[in-house]
Amino acid sequence: MFQIEWIIERVSKNEYYLSKHGDEERQNDDLLIEEVEEALFLGRILEYYENTGRGESCLVAGFTNSGKPIHIVCGKREEQMVIVTVYIPHPPKFITPYERG
């Protein structure tokens, strides 16, 4: 199971990458990689996902230094972390960055 400390360590050591889908979603929401990293450093794990055929993953909710909420789905590939997707949470799916609609 994922721990936020492991995620923070992967980011600080630059041992992660964005999937193609994750990078496309990041760009769709006009998010900078630095903002994604800030949100991971300041984030907390909201949900854990079992192995869905690509390994286990988790949903991290965090904020940039400027206060922008970001959700990041993180997975593990060997010793690296992969950012599966990243987006800004909006209603109706999310009432707040921490609460589903």
N, C-alpha and C positions, 0 to 999 in steps of 0.2 A: 504494500500500500504506500502511496506517495506521502511524503512529509514536506511541508513548506520549506524546511531547512535544506532539503536535497535540491529543490527547485532553485532556491536562492544561490546555492553553491554552484549549480550548473551555469546559471546566468553570470555569476561573478567570474567564473573560469572560462567563459565563452564556450561552454561545452553543450551547445544547443543549436538547433536550426529550425527554420520555419518551413513547414510543408508548402507545397505549391498552393494548395487551397488556403492555408493560413496566411500566406503572403498576399494572395489576392483579396481576402477578406480584410486584412489590415489596410491595404490600399483603398478598398471601397469605403472604409470609414475614415480615410485621411489620417491614419495613425502612423506616427514615426516609430521606428524600431526603438529609439530611446524611450518613448512613452510606454511601449510594451514592457521594456525592461524595468522602468520605474514602477509600473503597476505590479509586476512580479515581485519586486523587492518589498513593496508595501502591501502585498496581497495576503489573502487567506483562502484556504481550500473550502469551497462550498459543497461540492459533490464529488463522489468517487464513482467511476464507471468500470464495471467488470470488463473482462476481455471480450471485445466484440469482433474478434477476428484479426484485429491489429494490435492487440495487447491492451493492458489496462490504461486508463487515463483519469484525469481529474479536471474539474472546473475551478479555476482560480479567479476570484474577484479582487480587483485592486484599483488603485487610483494613481494618476500621474501626480507629479509634484504640484501641478496647477489645479488638481481636484477633478480631473476628467475620469469618470468610471470606465473601466475596461474589464471584459471577461476574456480569459485565455484558457483554452483546453490544452493541457499538457499531457504528452505520452512519453514513453521511454523506449528507446531503440538502443540496445546494448547499454553502454554507459552514458550515452548522450540523451538529452531531452529533446523532444520534438514538439514544436508548437503546432498543434493540429488545426486550430482555428483561433481567431481573435476577433472581437467585435465590441461595440459599445452597446450595453444592454438598454433596451427600450420597452415601454409598454406596447402591446398588452402582454408580451411574454414575461417581462419582469416589471414588477411594481416599483421596486427599488433595486439597486445593484445586488442586494442580498436576498431578495424575496421574489419568487415566481408569481406570476399573475394567475 
